[in-house]
């Protein structure tokens, strides 16, 4: 039976929402940056205080009970309001302040952060950025459940309840071994990807999907190899070793091609590419501050990317 004087804590509500969303205690704990025992204790305390079972646990699966489903929406509203309250208090002025959890996809983070983080220290000294690098799907899910404040990724996000702010558009550039027949060319057509040994990032990376979409759009059928990599640097080093060719975003060219016997080939206009943007929840109380962050990201990205 519920204790009528019981008041749930925000950490208990966060534990409930995370477990309900991820349906896995380990994943939920990792997303909240707490230990699994701490997460379990918070959830148990919430259920005991309410006198209601919210989560059904077994050795094989995690289910949300009917009562949990009814209460889940209200828990999310409470957490969103609490986050907005703290955010408003932290950023009472016209600048962002306090903790800010920033997610970035792996094909953006290494090329934007070297310019962005010093700029944040200089222009937003009261901000406490926390950087999380992950694949697009996991960043969007973390945004949706409140484990992230903003994310920098390829647009459109395609998720209702989120706001997309375009930051910059960049071309894709082909990286080839030195001496390759396409090295140095600036008139490459996407159709020329046909039959090339094209190296791709592992599944889950949006750059992989964008490259495959480009190939499909021109009916190109590159030769798929067995090489698998989770980082763009590894893929490019495989190119340097003669295993194939790859596509990289413009912002990565200077960094990645300086590490081995590599050359580039550029597509004729209009070149294929992507738009990178800042994404956040439409219900956030820090929308104005995020607009300022977006402007700073655009400014620093223009420095990070070669002309």
For each residue, the residues with C-beta under 8 A, 3 or more apart:
1: 51
2: 6 49 50 51 52
3: 6 49 51
4:
5:
6: 2 3 49 50
7:
8: 12 13 46 49 50
9: 12 13 42
10: 13 14 78 79 82
11: 14 15 42
12: 8 9 15 16 42 43 45 46 49
13: 8 9 10 16 17 46 75 78 79
14: 10 11 17 18 32 42 79 146
15: 11 12 18 19 28 32 34 39 42 43 46
16: 12 13 19 20 43 46 54 55 68 71 72 75
17: 13 14 20 21 72 75 76 79 145 146
18: 14 15 21 22 28 29 31 32 39 145 147
19: 15 16 22 23 24 25 28 39 43 55 62
20: 16 17 23 54 55 64 68 72
21: 17 18 28 141 144 145
22: 18 19 27 28 31 141 145
23: 19 20 61 62 63 64
24: 19 27 28 62
25: 19 28 29 36 39 40 62
26: 29 30 36
27: 22 24 30 31
28: 15 18 19 21 22 24 25 31 32 39
29: 18 25 26 32 34 35 36 38 39
30: 26 27 33
31: 18 22 27 28 142 145 147
32: 14 15 18 28 29 39 147
33: 30
34: 15 29 38 39 42
35: 29 38 39
36: 25 26 29 39 40
37: 40 41
38: 29 34 35 41 42
39: 15 18 19 25 28 29 32 34 35 36 42 43
40: 25 36 37 43 44
41: 37 38 44 45
42: 9 11 12 14 15 34 38 39 45 46
43: 12 15 16 19 39 40 46 47 54 55
44: 40 41 47 48
45: 12 41 42 48 49
46: 8 12 13 15 16 42 43 49 50 54
47: 43 44 50 51 52 53 54 55
48: 44 45 51
49: 2 3 6 8 12 45 46
50: 2 6 8 46 47 54 71
51: 1 2 3 47 48
52: 2 47 65 67 68 71
53: 47 56 65 67 68
54: 16 20 43 46 47 50 64 65 67 68 71
55: 16 19 20 43 47 62 63 64 65 68
56: 53 62 63 64 65
57: 62
58: 61 62 63
59:
60:
61: 23 58
62: 19 23 24 25 55 56 57 58
63: 23 55 56 58
64: 20 23 54 55 56 68 69 72
65: 52 53 54 55 56 68 69
66: 69 70
67: 52 53 54 70 71
68: 16 20 52 53 54 55 64 65 71 72
69: 64 65 66 72
70: 66 67 73
71: 16 50 52 54 67 68 74 75
72: 16 17 20 64 68 69 75 76
73: 70 76 77
74: 71 77 78
75: 13 16 17 71 72 78 79
76: 17 72 73 79 80 145 146
77: 73 74 80 81
78: 10 13 74 75 81 82
79: 10 13 14 17 75 76 82 83 146
80: 76 77 83 84 146 281 283 284
81: 77 78 84 85
82: 10 78 79 85 86
83: 79 80 86 87 146 284 285
84: 80 81 87 88 283 284 285 286
85: 81 82 88 89 285
86: 82 83 89 90 98
87: 83 84 90 91 98 284 285 286 289
88: 84 85 91 92 285 286
89: 85 86 92 98
90: 86 87 96 97 98 99 126
91: 87 88 95 96 97 98 286 289
92: 88 89 97
93: 97
94: 288 292
95: 91 124 126 127 289 292
96: 90 91 100 124 126 127 286 289 290 292 293
97: 90 91 92 93 124 126 127
98: 86 87 89 90 91 126 127 128
99: 90 128 130
100: 96 127 128 129 130 149 150 293
101: 130 132 147 148 149 150
102: 129 130 131 132 148 149 150 151 152
103: 132 133 134 139 142 143 148 150 151 152 153
104: 108 109 112 113 131 132 133 139 151 152 153
105: 108 109 133 134 135 136 139 151 152 153 154 205 206
106: 109 110 133 134 135 205 230 231 232
107: 111 201 205 206 207 232 248 249 252
108: 104 105 111 112 152 153 249 251 276
109: 104 105 106 112 113 131 133 152
110: 106 113 114 232 233 252 255
111: 107 108 114 249 251 252 255 304 305
112: 104 108 109 115 116 152 251 297 300 301 304
113: 104 109 110 116 117 131
114: 110 111 117 118 304
115: 112 118 119 300 301 303 304
116: 112 113 119 120 296 297 300 301 304
117: 113 114 120 121 129
118: 114 115 121 122
119: 115 116 122 123 296 299 300
120: 116 117 123 124 127 129 296
121: 117 118 124 125
122: 118 119 125
123: 119 120 296
124: 95 96 97 120 121 127 292 293 296
125: 121 122
126: 90 95 96 97 98
127: 95 96 97 98 100 120 124
128: 98 99 100
129: 100 102 117 120
130: 99 100 101 102
131: 102 104 109 113
132: 101 102 103 104 139 142 148
133: 103 104 105 106 109
134: 103 105 106 138 139 142
135: 105 106 138 139 204 205 206
136: 105 139 140 153 154 204 205 206
137: 140 141 204
138: 134 135 141 142
139: 103 104 105 132 134 135 136 142 143 148 151 153
140: 136 137 143 144 151 153 157 159 162 279
141: 21 22 137 138 144 145
142: 31 103 132 134 138 139 145 147 148 151
143: 103 139 140 146 147 148 149 150 151 159 162 279 280 281
144: 21 140 141 159 161 162 281
145: 17 18 21 22 31 76 141 142
146: 14 17 76 79 80 83 143 281
147: 18 31 32 101 142 143
148: 101 102 103 132 139 142 143 151
149: 100 101 102 143 280 284 286
150: 100 101 102 103 143 278 279 280 290 293
151: 102 103 104 105 139 140 142 143 148 278 279 280
152: 102 103 104 105 108 109 112 167 276 277 278 279 297
153: 103 104 105 108 136 139 140 157 206 276 277 279
154: 105 136 206 207 210 274 275 276 277
155: 164 166 274 275 276 277 279
156: 164 277
157: 140 153 162 164 277 279
158:
159: 140 143 144 162
160:
161: 144 281 282 283
162: 140 143 144 157 159 279 280 281 282
163: 279 280 281 282 287 290
164: 155 156 157 277 278 279
165: 277 278 279 290 291 294
166: 155 169 275 276 277
167: 152 275 276 277 278 294 297 298 301
168: 275 276 298 301 302 305
169: 166 273 274 275 276
170: 249 250 251 273 274 276 305
171: 249 250 266 267 271 272 273
172: 210 211 214 247 248 249 250 267 271 272 273 274
173: 247 248 249 250 253 264 265 266 267
174: 182 188 245 246 247 264 265 266 267
175: 236 239 245 246 247 248 253 256 257 262 263 264
176: 180 182 183 239 245 262 263 264 265
177: 180 183 239 240 242 245 261 262 263
178: 183 261 262 263
179: 183 263
180: 176 177 183 245 263 265
181:
182: 174 176 185 188 192 245 265
183: 176 177 178 179 180 263 264 265
184: 263 264 265
185: 182 188 265 266
186: 265 266 268
187: 268
188: 174 182 185 192 265 266 267 268
189: 192 218 267 268
190: 193 214 215 217 218 220 267 272
191: 194 218 219 220
192: 182 188 189 196 220
193: 190 196 198 214 215 218 220 222
194: 191 218 219 220 221 222
195: 221 222 223
196: 192 193 222 223 244 245
197: 222 223 225 243 244 245
198: 193 211 215 222 223 224 244 245 246 247
199: 225 227 229 235 238 239 243 244 245 246
200: 208 211 212 224 235 246
201: 107 205 207 208 229 230 231 232 235
202: 205 208 228 229 230
203: 208
204: 135 136 137 208
205: 105 106 107 135 136 201 202 208 209 230
206: 105 107 135 136 153 154 209 210
207: 107 154 201 210 211 232 247 248 249 274
208: 200 201 202 203 204 205 211 212
209: 205 206 212 213
210: 154 172 206 207 213 214 274
211: 172 198 200 207 208 214 215 247
212: 200 208 209 215 216
213: 209 210 216 217
214: 172 190 193 210 211 217 218 220 247 272
215: 190 193 198 211 212 218 220 221 222
216: 212 213 219 220
217: 190 213 214
218: 189 190 191 193 194 214 215
219: 191 194 216
220: 190 191 192 193 194 214 215 216
221: 194 195 215
222: 193 194 195 196 197 198 215
223: 195 196 197 198 244
224: 198 200
225: 197 199 243 244
226:
227: 199 235 238 243 244
228: 202
229: 199 201 202 232 234 235 238
230: 106 201 202 205 234
231: 106 201 234 235
232: 106 107 110 201 207 229 235 236 248 252 256
233: 110 236 237 256 259
234: 229 230 231 237 238
235: 199 200 201 227 229 231 232 238 239 246
236: 175 232 233 239 240 246 248 256 257 259 260 262
237: 233 234 240 241 259 260
238: 199 227 229 234 235 241 243 244 246
239: 175 176 177 199 235 236 242 243 244 245 246 262
240: 177 236 237 259 260 261 262
241: 237 238 260
242: 177 239
243: 197 199 225 227 238 239
244: 196 197 198 199 223 225 227 238 239
245: 174 175 176 177 180 182 196 197 198 199 239
246: 174 175 198 199 200 235 236 238 239
247: 172 173 174 175 198 207 211 214
248: 107 172 173 175 207 232 236 252 253 256
249: 107 108 111 170 171 172 173 207 252 253 273 274
250: 170 171 172 173 253 273 305 306
251: 108 111 112 170 301 304 305 306
252: 107 110 111 232 248 249 255 256
253: 173 175 248 249 250 256 257 264 306
254: 257 258 306
255: 110 111 252 258 259
256: 175 232 233 236 248 252 253 259 262
257: 175 236 253 254 260 262 263 264
258: 254 255
259: 233 236 237 240 255 256 262
260: 236 237 240 241 257
261: 177 178 240
262: 175 176 177 178 236 239 240 256 257 259
263: 175 176 177 178 179 180 183 184 257
264: 173 174 175 176 183 184 253 257
265: 173 174 176 180 182 183 184 185 186 188
266: 171 173 174 185 186 188 271
267: 171 172 173 174 188 189 190 271 272
268: 186 187 188 189 271
269:
270:
271: 171 172 266 267 268
272: 171 172 190 214 267
273: 169 170 171 172 249 250
274: 154 155 169 170 172 207 210 249
275: 154 155 166 167 168 169
276: 108 152 153 154 155 166 167 168 169 170 301
277: 152 153 154 155 156 157 164 165 166 167 294
278: 150 151 152 164 165 167 290 293 294 297
279: 140 143 150 151 152 153 155 157 162 163 164 165
280: 143 149 150 151 162 163 284 286 287 290
281: 80 143 144 146 161 162 163 284
282: 161 162 163
283: 80 84 161
284: 80 83 84 87 149 280 281 287 290
285: 83 84 85 87 88
286: 84 87 88 91 96 149 280 289 290
287: 163 280 284 290 291
288: 94 291 292
289: 87 91 95 96 286 292 293
290: 96 150 163 165 278 280 284 286 287 293 294
291: 165 287 288 294 295
292: 94 95 96 124 288 289 295 296
293: 96 100 124 150 278 289 290 296 297
294: 165 167 277 278 290 291 297 298
295: 291 292 298 299
296: 116 119 120 123 124 292 293 299 300
297: 112 116 152 167 278 293 294 300 301
298: 167 168 294 295 301 302
299: 119 295 296 302 303
300: 112 115 116 119 296 297 303 304
301: 112 115 116 167 168 251 276 297 298 304 305
302: 168 298 299 305
303: 115 299 300
304: 111 112 114 115 116 251 300 301
305: 111 168 170 250 251 301 302
306: 250 251 253 254
307:
